[in-house]
Amino acid sequence: MIRYNVQTSRILLNAKSRLIAVERGLSTAIAERTNIIIIGGGPTGLLLSNLLSSYNQQHVLLEARSEDQVMSHPQAHYINLRSMEILRHCVPRVYSGVLKGMAPADTWENFRFGTSVLGRQLGKVRNDVEGKHYAQNESHPSPCRVGHLAQNKFCRLLLEEARERIASLPLSGIDGQLKGIFFQNRVKSISPHEDAKFPVTVVYANEDAVEKQIHCNFVVACDGSRSQTRQQMG
């Protein structure tokens, strides 16, 4: 999470932010505002959107890729036990969707490690997904089991739930208030803003390369291990 303290040098920040806006052709009128901006529309960002909506927190999710790109490639497939517990407790419809979409456990509970798909096998691990091999006097420590679902299918479930939840969030009457999930919107910069109520400014560009800005309280970087947000922030 990123939050700026802007109690000092407010006049300088105000001048600087307006100068940046003019240089980039951005409007210096009242910009869009929201409480939290999520950068990244993968499983982490989409799950966070669901959680924020459950607490009535206004937010915007920005994803640089198109929806088709996010939803078209399987990528990862394993959902660990703690993640399944969170889904069961916080987004039960997504949890049910994962269980329905999973293949039978005996088709994927054996994990093999090798030099390549057809190369030499280095090892094998059996994941006791359904607790069949626990001792008779031993109980499973969780009501859940690990999950196995292609990431694009998992993201689809999360996105459908997130869109429904965010649409039902009440508006608070703030001028320029924005909420929603937006694909093909790439974050260009994050900088301090003079307004103590919304101390962070995020500049982003849509698919037509038109730049806009949003003022917010918090930015959460969910854009993966190669996070451009982290690189921008040093």
VMD Tcl script that draws the C-alpha trace (Angstrom):
set ca {
  {0.00 0.00 0.00}
  {1.20 3.50 -0.81}
  {0.09 6.64 0.98}
  {1.73 10.04 0.96}
  {1.95 12.52 3.81}
  {1.32 15.89 2.22}
  {1.01 18.12 5.24}
  {4.13 20.08 4.24}
  {5.03 21.97 1.07}
  {1.39 22.02 -0.02}
  {1.79 25.14 -2.15}
  {4.76 23.65 -4.00}
  {2.93 20.35 -4.55}
  {-0.11 22.20 -5.86}
  {2.00 24.13 -8.36}
  {3.89 21.01 -9.38}
  {0.77 18.91 -9.91}
  {-0.84 21.60 -12.05}
  {2.35 21.95 -14.09}
  {2.44 18.21 -14.73}
  {-1.23 18.30 -15.73}
  {-0.65 21.13 -18.22}
  {2.42 19.44 -19.72}
  {0.46 16.24 -20.27}
  {-2.65 17.95 -21.55}
  {-4.68 16.88 -18.52}
  {-7.54 18.96 -17.17}
  {-6.82 20.85 -13.95}
  {-10.54 20.92 -13.12}
  {-12.04 18.55 -10.54}
  {-10.57 15.13 -11.34}
  {-12.05 11.73 -10.66}
  {-11.81 10.56 -7.05}
  {-11.99 7.27 -5.23}
  {-10.83 5.85 -1.93}
  {-8.56 3.03 -3.15}
  {-6.96 2.22 -6.49}
  {-5.98 -1.37 -7.26}
  {-3.34 -1.77 -9.95}
  {-3.57 -5.19 -11.57}
  {-6.53 -7.34 -12.58}
  {-5.17 -10.82 -11.92}
  {-6.40 -13.12 -9.12}
  {-4.92 -10.94 -6.35}
  {-6.40 -7.67 -7.60}
  {-9.80 -9.20 -8.35}
  {-10.00 -10.91 -4.98}
  {-9.06 -7.64 -3.26}
  {-11.82 -5.86 -5.19}
  {-14.32 -8.39 -3.85}
  {-13.06 -7.94 -0.30}
  {-13.16 -4.13 -0.47}
  {-16.72 -4.21 -1.80}
  {-17.76 -6.42 1.10}
  {-16.64 -3.59 3.41}
  {-18.34 -0.89 1.27}
  {-15.00 0.64 0.28}
  {-15.15 2.67 -2.93}
  {-12.38 1.64 -5.28}
  {-11.16 1.46 -8.86}
  {-9.25 -1.43 -10.41}
  {-6.95 -0.63 -13.37}
  {-5.55 -3.42 -15.55}
  {-3.20 -2.73 -18.46}
  {-4.18 -5.82 -20.44}
  {-7.48 -6.41 -22.19}
  {-10.10 -8.62 -20.58}
  {-9.56 -11.24 -23.27}
  {-5.83 -11.34 -22.54}
  {-6.40 -11.84 -18.83}
  {-9.01 -14.54 -19.40}
  {-7.43 -16.47 -22.28}
  {-4.29 -18.13 -20.88}
  {-4.33 -20.83 -18.13}
  {-1.06 -19.72 -16.42}
  {-1.10 -20.99 -12.82}
  {-3.55 -23.63 -11.63}
  {-2.93 -24.43 -7.95}
  {-4.89 -22.62 -5.23}
  {-3.35 -23.18 -1.82}
  {-5.24 -24.11 1.31}
  {-5.29 -20.65 2.90}
  {-6.61 -19.11 -0.31}
  {-9.40 -21.66 -0.42}
  {-10.30 -20.84 3.19}
  {-10.50 -17.12 2.35}
  {-12.69 -17.85 -0.68}
  {-15.00 -20.05 1.38}
  {-15.43 -17.38 4.06}
  {-15.46 -14.17 1.98}
  {-16.67 -15.07 -1.52}
  {-18.63 -18.31 -1.15}
  {-20.06 -18.21 -4.68}
  {-16.55 -18.08 -6.12}
  {-15.54 -20.91 -3.78}
  {-18.45 -23.03 -5.02}
  {-17.51 -22.20 -8.62}
  {-13.94 -23.36 -8.04}
  {-15.13 -26.66 -6.56}
  {-17.49 -27.23 -9.49}
  {-14.82 -26.40 -12.05}
  {-12.10 -28.61 -10.58}
  {-11.20 -31.91 -12.19}
  {-11.38 -35.07 -10.00}
  {-8.55 -35.05 -7.46}
  {-7.04 -38.34 -8.63}
  {-6.23 -36.73 -11.99}
  {-3.98 -34.04 -10.50}
  {-2.92 -34.93 -6.95}
  {0.41 -36.34 -8.16}
  {2.92 -33.61 -8.93}
  {5.99 -34.48 -10.99}
  {9.13 -32.40 -11.33}
  {11.38 -32.77 -14.36}
  {13.84 -31.06 -16.65}
  {11.04 -30.48 -19.20}
  {7.60 -31.80 -20.05}
  {9.09 -34.82 -21.80}
  {12.46 -34.74 -20.05}
  {13.94 -36.69 -17.15}
  {11.74 -36.91 -14.06}
  {13.47 -35.54 -10.96}
  {10.85 -36.28 -8.34}
  {7.20 -36.83 -7.51}
  {4.97 -35.54 -4.71}
  {1.55 -36.88 -3.83}
  {-0.72 -34.18 -2.44}
  {-3.33 -35.83 -0.27}
  {-6.08 -33.54 -1.49}
  {-9.05 -35.39 -0.05}
  {-7.41 -36.69 3.13}
  {-7.67 -40.32 2.04}
  {-4.27 -41.18 3.43}
  {-4.59 -39.62 6.88}
  {-4.28 -42.01 9.80}
  {-7.58 -43.16 11.31}
  {-7.08 -41.05 14.44}
  {-5.88 -37.99 12.50}
  {-8.22 -35.21 11.39}
  {-7.71 -32.64 8.65}
  {-6.79 -29.22 10.12}
  {-9.11 -27.27 7.79}
  {-12.66 -27.55 6.45}
  {-11.21 -26.90 2.97}
  {-8.91 -28.68 0.57}
  {-6.47 -27.16 -1.88}
  {-7.89 -26.11 -5.24}
  {-6.91 -26.86 -8.81}
  {-8.34 -24.58 -11.49}
  {-6.72 -22.81 -14.45}
  {-6.04 -19.18 -13.60}
  {-8.09 -17.78 -16.49}
  {-11.17 -19.71 -15.28}
  {-10.51 -18.63 -11.71}
  {-10.19 -15.00 -12.80}
  {-13.49 -15.21 -14.66}
  {-15.27 -16.33 -11.49}
  {-13.63 -13.55 -9.48}
  {-14.39 -10.91 -12.11}
  {-18.09 -11.77 -12.38}
  {-18.44 -11.58 -8.60}
  {-16.37 -8.39 -8.34}
  {-18.43 -6.58 -11.00}
  {-21.67 -7.46 -9.27}
  {-20.39 -6.33 -5.88}
  {-18.81 -3.07 -7.01}
  {-21.93 -2.11 -8.95}
  {-23.95 -2.28 -5.72}
  {-21.63 0.03 -3.76}
  {-23.45 3.21 -2.69}
  {-22.11 6.56 -3.89}
  {-21.02 8.96 -1.17}
  {-21.81 12.20 -3.01}
  {-18.20 13.24 -3.59}
  {-17.67 15.27 -6.79}
  {-16.13 13.20 -9.55}
  {-16.48 9.95 -7.66}
  {-15.45 6.88 -9.65}
  {-15.77 3.16 -9.03}
  {-15.36 0.17 -11.31}
  {-13.07 -2.33 -12.99}
  {-11.30 -1.05 -16.09}
  {-9.24 -3.09 -18.52}
  {-6.78 -1.67 -21.06}
  {-5.93 1.17 -18.69}
  {-2.21 1.40 -17.93}
  {-0.92 3.39 -14.96}
  {1.66 5.95 -16.02}
  {2.61 7.61 -12.74}
  {1.84 7.90 -9.04}
  {2.53 11.17 -7.26}
  {1.51 13.19 -4.16}
  {-1.48 15.52 -4.34}
  {-2.17 18.64 -2.29}
  {-5.65 17.55 -1.15}
  {-5.32 15.99 2.32}
  {-8.54 14.02 1.75}
  {-7.18 12.43 -1.45}
  {-3.38 12.73 -1.13}
  {-2.35 10.51 -4.06}
  {-2.71 11.18 -7.79}
  {-2.62 8.32 -10.28}
  {-2.25 9.12 -13.98}
  {-3.35 6.37 -16.35}
  {-3.85 5.97 -20.09}
  {-6.68 4.10 -21.80}
  {-6.50 2.02 -24.98}
  {-6.59 5.20 -27.09}
  {-3.58 6.60 -25.17}
  {-5.77 9.31 -23.63}
  {-4.38 10.15 -20.20}
  {-6.60 10.77 -17.18}
  {-6.00 11.20 -13.49}
  {-7.65 9.97 -10.30}
  {-7.10 11.29 -6.79}
  {-7.28 8.67 -4.05}
  {-6.27 7.74 -0.51}
  {-4.45 4.49 -1.15}
  {-2.85 2.61 -4.03}
  {-2.45 -1.16 -3.82}
  {-0.02 -2.73 -6.29}
  {-1.31 -6.15 -7.40}
  {0.51 -6.23 -10.74}
  {2.65 -9.29 -10.14}
  {6.28 -10.20 -9.60}
  {7.42 -7.81 -12.36}
  {5.41 -4.98 -10.89}
  {5.88 -1.75 -12.83}
  {4.34 0.06 -9.88}
  {7.13 -1.12 -7.61}
  {9.70 -0.03 -10.18}
  {8.10 3.42 -10.46}
  {8.13 3.83 -6.69}
  {11.79 2.80 -6.44}
}
mol new
graphics top color blue
foreach p $ca { graphics top sphere $p radius 0.5 }
foreach p [lrange $ca 0 end-1] q [lrange $ca 1 end] { graphics top cylinder $p $q radius 0.2 }
display resetview
